[in-house]
Amino acid sequence: MALLPAWPGEEFVQQAAAQLPWFHLCTLLDKLKSNEHREWYAAQAVEHGWSPNVLVMQSETRLHERKGRAVSNFAERLPPAHSDLARDAFKDPYIFDFLGLAEEAQEREIERALTQHIARFLLEPGAVFAFVGRQYRLGVGGDEFFIELLFYHLKLRCYVVVELKTTSFRPEYAGQLNFYLSAIDAQVKAADDNPTIGLLLCKENNRLVAEYALRGMAKPMGVAEYQLIRELPPPLITNLPSIELIEAELASDATSVPQEGDRD
């Protein structure tokens, strides 16, 4: 078989790849160069039931480099079994290029687009999130507050508050999220639900600043970046023409256009 050189023969039937359809295996061989990465994506595809299209998307966005990388205080605020699962549920960065928005998009635009493409968005956290609502209303002390996105994590059995920020991370964002988590725990969480966790999605994230900010937070939360436009891989970037070269070409084209007086 052509697969045997790429998948060690003696171990092949014991690996997750042996549980995948042929097209999945062809995708793994075509998209990934490392046996280690192929085995990792094969295991993820089996665990989460990924379709071929999802497998392609996750490999192209290099999920193995993003999974579990969000800055968080889960280890200090959750039991060990829950903290590991919560950490693996979040990525950094999140890739939202499927929304078709420019980098200057506002928070409400991103929220609206994510809601319209909620099935695709749910693939990012691993297809274990149930969507509860957008701009979820909370009444506290006579005032109204609105949570941007509210989910329920089916494996952790807890609510998940997601807040979007179109700026770099700021420490005060963690305080606001901590308040929302307290309100959900007090007003929405059932007795058999686990503590609510939060995710701050920011346009940029200084990881050290985020780590310092989360140390003082009582509630479990994470901080990650999002990208509305996928970054180009270095080989492609180096092959693109520079701005100077493009301008020179345009200037050359302009001088080659015949002027009115030059025409017969």
C-alpha positions as semicolon CSV with decimal commas, in nm:
position;residue;x (nm);y (nm);z (nm)
1;M;0,000;0,000;0,000
2;A;0,116;0,353;-0,074
3;L;0,027;0,457;0,282
4;L;0,275;0,227;0,453
5;P;0,588;0,443;0,398
6;A;0,409;0,741;0,555
7;W;0,251;0,540;0,838
8;P;0,484;0,282;1,005
9;G;0,347;-0,055;0,896
10;E;0,357;-0,241;1,228
11;E;0,180;0,041;1,412
12;F;-0,062;0,145;1,140
13;V;-0,360;-0,062;1,252
14;Q;-0,316;0,058;1,612
15;Q;-0,323;0,426;1,520
16;A;-0,620;0,660;1,489
17;A;-0,555;0,671;1,114
18;A;-0,680;0,313;1,086
19;Q;-1,024;0,438;1,197
20;L;-1,049;0,708;0,929
21;P;-1,199;0,685;0,578
22;W;-0,973;0,687;0,274
23;F;-1,030;1,054;0,186
24;H;-0,924;1,161;0,537
25;L;-0,601;0,965;0,496
26;C;-0,535;1,125;0,157
27;T;-0,593;1,467;0,315
28;L;-0,346;1,394;0,594
29;L;-0,082;1,280;0,346
30;D;-0,139;1,578;0,117
31;K;-0,161;1,856;0,377
32;L;0,096;1,746;0,634
33;K;0,463;1,657;0,595
34;S;0,536;1,524;0,945
35;N;0,424;1,181;1,070
36;E;0,386;1,334;1,416
37;H;0,144;1,597;1,285
38;R;-0,046;1,340;1,077
39;E;-0,096;1,122;1,383
40;W;-0,209;1,422;1,591
41;Y;-0,468;1,536;1,334
42;A;-0,585;1,178;1,281
43;A;-0,651;1,144;1,655
44;Q;-0,835;1,477;1,664
45;A;-1,045;1,382;1,360
46;V;-1,148;1,054;1,525
47;E;-1,220;1,215;1,864
48;H;-1,430;1,503;1,726
49;G;-1,579;1,332;1,420
50;W;-1,437;1,586;1,174
51;S;-1,557;1,582;0,816
52;P;-1,291;1,601;0,540
53;N;-1,357;1,975;0,498
54;V;-1,310;2,039;0,870
55;L;-0,988;1,836;0,867
56;V;-0,857;2,049;0,579
57;M;-0,953;2,373;0,757
58;Q;-0,795;2,272;1,087
59;S;-0,471;2,156;0,924
60;E;-0,444;2,468;0,705
61;T;-0,490;2,693;1,012
62;R;-0,229;2,484;1,203
63;L;-0,455;2,389;1,490
64;H;-0,175;2,191;1,655
65;E;0,012;2,519;1,714
66;R;-0,295;2,704;1,852
67;K;-0,477;2,447;2,066
68;G;-0,442;2,509;2,440
69;R;-0,226;2,821;2,398
70;A;-0,463;3,084;2,540
71;V;-0,330;3,257;2,852
72;S;-0,547;3,143;3,144
73;N;-0,573;3,094;3,519
74;F;-0,751;2,759;3,482
75;A;-0,482;2,567;3,672
76;E;-0,533;2,788;3,979
77;R;-0,914;2,824;3,959
78;L;-1,038;2,480;3,846
79;P;-0,988;2,120;3,961
80;P;-0,708;1,941;3,765
81;A;-0,941;1,733;3,546
82;H;-1,146;2,041;3,452
83;S;-0,850;2,276;3,409
84;D;-0,683;2,053;3,149
85;L;-1,006;2,018;2,952
86;A;-1,077;2,392;2,972
87;R;-0,724;2,477;2,856
88;D;-0,753;2,242;2,556
89;A;-1,091;2,391;2,463
90;F;-0,937;2,734;2,392
91;K;-0,693;2,833;2,122
92;D;-0,463;3,124;2,046
93;P;-0,509;3,276;1,800
94;Y;-0,863;3,215;1,675
95;I;-0,889;3,233;1,295
96;F;-1,205;3,413;1,177
97;D;-1,110;3,461;0,811
98;F;-1,431;3,284;0,706
99;L;-1,631;3,587;0,824
100;G;-1,512;3,800;0,530
101;L;-1,453;4,108;0,748
102;A;-1,175;4,364;0,725
103;E;-0,929;4,414;1,011
104;E;-1,110;4,738;1,104
105;A;-1,440;4,559;1,177
106;Q;-1,620;4,670;1,494
107;E;-1,723;4,441;1,781
108;R;-2,092;4,432;1,682
109;E;-2,001;4,342;1,323
110;I;-1,787;4,051;1,445
111;E;-2,057;3,936;1,690
112;R;-2,323;3,946;1,417
113;A;-2,104;3,759;1,170
114;L;-2,012;3,494;1,426
115;T;-2,380;3,444;1,508
116;Q;-2,464;3,406;1,139
117;H;-2,182;3,152;1,098
118;I;-2,223;2,993;1,439
119;A;-2,180;2,635;1,314
120;R;-1,839;2,724;1,165
121;F;-1,741;2,917;1,479
122;L;-1,826;2,618;1,699
123;L;-1,572;2,409;1,509
124;E;-1,295;2,621;1,662
125;P;-1,361;2,523;2,025
126;G;-1,390;2,157;1,925
127;A;-1,764;2,111;1,855
128;V;-1,851;2,071;2,226
129;F;-2,012;2,413;2,275
130;A;-2,387;2,477;2,266
131;F;-2,481;2,832;2,163
132;V;-2,701;3,005;2,424
133;G;-2,728;3,360;2,295
134;R;-2,580;3,688;2,172
135;Q;-2,610;4,011;2,375
136;Y;-2,741;3,799;2,663
137;R;-2,917;4,030;2,910
138;L;-2,832;4,036;3,281
139;G;-3,005;4,251;3,539
140;V;-2,793;4,337;3,842
141;G;-2,894;4,590;4,109
142;G;-3,140;4,762;3,879
143;D;-2,886;4,801;3,596
144;E;-2,873;4,611;3,268
145;F;-2,564;4,439;3,132
146;F;-2,524;4,247;2,805
147;I;-2,289;3,954;2,751
148;E;-2,166;3,945;2,393
149;L;-2,172;3,567;2,342
150;L;-2,285;3,296;2,585
151;F;-2,222;2,923;2,533
152;Y;-2,257;2,603;2,732
153;H;-1,967;2,354;2,730
154;L;-2,116;2,005;2,705
155;K;-1,818;1,816;2,848
156;L;-1,724;2,062;3,123
157;R;-2,094;2,111;3,202
158;C;-2,056;2,483;3,252
159;Y;-2,149;2,814;3,090
160;V;-1,884;2,996;2,887
161;V;-1,888;3,375;2,850
162;V;-1,708;3,512;2,541
163;E;-1,625;3,883;2,519
164;L;-1,486;4,044;2,203
165;K;-1,252;4,344;2,206
166;T;-1,129;4,519;1,892
167;T;-0,828;4,658;2,079
168;S;-0,524;4,509;2,248
169;F;-0,585;4,336;2,580
170;R;-0,618;4,570;2,878
171;P;-0,619;4,458;3,243
172;E;-0,959;4,619;3,306
173;Y;-1,116;4,377;3,056
174;A;-1,043;4,091;3,297
175;G;-1,228;4,273;3,574
176;Q;-1,534;4,321;3,354
177;L;-1,531;3,953;3,254
178;N;-1,492;3,850;3,619
179;F;-1,812;4,046;3,697
180;Y;-2,004;3,872;3,416
181;L;-1,891;3,529;3,537
182;S;-2,006;3,610;3,892
183;A;-2,346;3,722;3,760
184;I;-2,393;3,406;3,550
185;D;-2,295;3,188;3,846
186;A;-2,547;3,367;4,069
187;Q;-2,839;3,400;3,826
188;V;-2,811;3,136;3,553
189;K;-2,593;2,844;3,666
190;A;-2,783;2,542;3,799
191;A;-2,678;2,366;4,119
192;D;-2,521;2,076;3,926
193;D;-2,338;2,301;3,676
194;N;-1,968;2,366;3,721
195;P;-1,835;2,722;3,766
196;T;-1,873;2,947;3,462
197;I;-1,554;3,015;3,267
198;G;-1,473;3,312;3,043
199;L;-1,278;3,388;2,727
200;L;-1,158;3,733;2,621
201;L;-1,094;3,756;2,247
202;C;-0,876;4,058;2,171
203;K;-0,726;4,194;1,852
204;E;-0,384;4,170;2,014
205;N;-0,263;4,017;2,338
206;N;0,048;4,089;2,540
207;R;0,080;3,752;2,710
208;L;0,277;3,882;3,010
209;V;0,024;4,159;3,077
210;A;-0,257;3,903;3,050
211;E;-0,081;3,666;3,291
212;Y;-0,041;3,941;3,551
213;A;-0,404;4,051;3,510
214;L;-0,545;3,699;3,551
215;R;-0,348;3,623;3,868
216;G;-0,577;3,843;4,073
217;M;-0,905;3,722;3,920
218;A;-1,126;3,494;4,132
219;K;-1,307;3,339;3,833
220;P;-1,156;3,101;3,572
221;M;-1,086;3,277;3,242
222;G;-0,858;3,284;2,941
223;V;-0,730;3,548;2,698
224;A;-0,659;3,490;2,326
225;E;-0,611;3,685;2,005
226;Y;-0,830;3,662;1,697
227;Q;-0,740;3,714;1,333
228;L;-0,995;3,832;1,075
229;I;-0,745;3,777;0,794
230;R;-0,526;3,470;0,798
231;E;-0,155;3,545;0,803
232;L;0,034;3,439;0,491
233;P;0,304;3,174;0,538
234;P;0,663;3,309;0,514
235;P;0,741;3,139;0,177
236;L;0,440;3,311;0,017
237;I;0,523;3,646;0,175
238;T;0,877;3,639;0,033
239;N;0,740;3,568;-0,316
240;L;0,502;3,866;-0,314
241;P;0,616;4,183;-0,495
242;S;0,714;4,474;-0,272
243;I;0,520;4,802;-0,262
244;E;0,811;4,973;-0,437
245;L;0,808;4,716;-0,719
246;I;0,431;4,752;-0,766
247;E;0,461;5,133;-0,779
248;A;0,745;5,109;-1,031
249;E;0,537;4,878;-1,252
250;L;0,240;5,116;-1,236
251;A;0,460;5,413;-1,325
252;S;0,603;5,217;-1,618
253;D;0,255;5,131;-1,744
254;A;0,148;5,495;-1,715
255;T;0,439;5,623;-1,927
256;S;0,373;5,361;-2,195
257;V;0,013;5,480;-2,250
258;P;0,004;5,698;-2,566
259;Q;-0,087;6,059;-2,506
260;E;-0,358;6,239;-2,703
261;G;-0,110;6,420;-2,922
262;D;0,079;6,102;-3,009
263;R;-0,218;5,931;-3,171
264;D;-0,268;5,931;-3,549
